[in-house]
Amino acid sequence: MFVVRGVDAADTRGPEAPWEWTVDTTAPTVEIESAERTSTNSAEVTFKPSESETDVVCALFQSSDLENAVEERPDCTSPATFTGLDAASSYVVRITATDAAGNVGEPAEEEIPTFAEP
């Protein structure tokens, strides 16, 4: 709590004006609801962040290389569609959320398997 009080030139003290605030230290989470191929070369990922005022980054990796993103999207929104995929390769989508206070959540990951004809 922070309290301030005004004092005039005659040393008359005014009433206290308290101010309280809460510091947000809780990181947001992301729930990946689905991650599936929609065609041989595209996939759609739907997700839901735990907080409404959250910046979301979606990163797509080939399953064989989880260090180097094939594509990375700041300000990602759901549903996210990825195109230009190789039908024979599987991928992993990694979604990370950062809230308005700057807390960064643990990334959520989901595998997107190779394309299979219906």
C-alpha positions in Angstrom: 0.0 0.0 0.0 1.2 3.5 -0.8 -0.1 6.5 1.2 0.4 10.1 0.4 -0.7 13.2 2.3 -0.6 16.9 1.3 0.9 19.5 3.5 0.4 23.3 2.9 2.7 26.2 3.6 1.2 26.6 7.1 2.1 22.9 7.8 -1.6 21.9 7.8 -1.9 18.3 6.9 -4.6 17.0 4.6 -6.2 13.6 4.7 -4.3 10.5 3.7 -4.8 9.2 0.2 -4.1 5.5 0.2 -3.5 3.5 -3.1 -3.4 -0.2 -3.3 -2.5 -2.4 -6.3 -1.9 -6.0 -7.1 1.2 -7.1 -8.9 0.5 -9.9 -11.5 3.1 -12.6 -11.3 1.0 -15.4 -12.7 2.0 -16.5 -16.2 -0.7 -17.3 -18.7 -1.3 -20.7 -20.1 -2.4 -21.9 -23.5 -4.6 -24.9 -24.2 -4.2 -26.4 -27.7 -7.7 -27.6 -28.6 -6.8 -29.2 -31.9 -3.8 -29.5 -34.3 -4.6 -31.4 -37.5 -3.8 -31.6 -41.2 -6.5 -30.1 -43.4 -4.8 -31.1 -46.7 -1.5 -32.5 -47.9 0.3 -29.2 -47.5 -1.7 -27.4 -44.7 -2.7 -27.7 -41.1 -5.0 -25.8 -38.7 -4.4 -25.3 -35.0 -7.0 -24.0 -32.6 -6.0 -22.8 -29.1 -7.2 -20.8 -26.2 -5.1 -18.6 -24.0 -6.0 -18.4 -20.3 -6.1 -14.6 -20.3 -7.8 -12.3 -22.8 -5.1 -9.6 -23.0 -2.3 -12.0 -24.1 0.2 -11.8 -26.8 0.6 -15.2 -28.5 3.5 -16.5 -30.6 3.0 -19.7 -32.7 6.0 -21.5 -33.9 6.0 -24.5 -36.3 8.9 -27.1 -36.2 9.5 -30.2 -38.2 9.4 -33.1 -35.6 13.0 -34.0 -36.5 14.3 -30.5 -35.5 12.7 -28.9 -32.5 15.4 -26.2 -32.3 14.8 -24.3 -35.6 11.3 -23.1 -36.4 10.1 -23.5 -39.9 7.7 -20.6 -39.3 7.2 -18.3 -36.3 4.2 -15.9 -36.0 4.0 -13.2 -33.4 0.5 -12.0 -32.7 -0.9 -15.4 -33.6 -4.6 -15.9 -33.4 -6.8 -18.9 -33.3 -7.4 -20.7 -35.6 -3.9 -20.6 -37.1 -3.4 -22.1 -40.5 0.0 -23.2 -41.7 0.6 -23.9 -45.4 3.5 -25.1 -47.5 3.9 -28.3 -45.4 5.5 -31.5 -46.7 2.9 -34.3 -46.7 5.4 -36.9 -45.7 6.7 -34.9 -42.7 5.3 -34.5 -39.2 5.4 -31.2 -37.4 5.2 -29.8 -33.9 3.4 -26.5 -33.1 4.6 -24.6 -30.0 2.5 -21.8 -28.7 3.7 -19.4 -26.1 1.6 -16.7 -24.3 2.8 -13.5 -22.7 0.3 -11.4 -20.6 0.0 -7.6 -20.3 2.3 -7.7 -17.2 5.1 -9.4 -19.2 4.7 -12.8 -17.6 5.7 -15.5 -20.1 3.9 -18.9 -19.8 5.3 -22.3 -20.5 4.9 -23.3 -24.1 2.1 -25.7 -25.1 3.1 -28.2 -27.8 1.2 -30.5 -30.0 2.3 -32.8 -32.8 0.8 -32.5 -36.3 1.2 -35.9 -38.0 1.9 -36.7 -41.6 -1.0 -36.3 -44.0 -3.2 -39.4 -44.4 -5.8 -39.5 -47.2 -9.3 -39.9 -45.7 
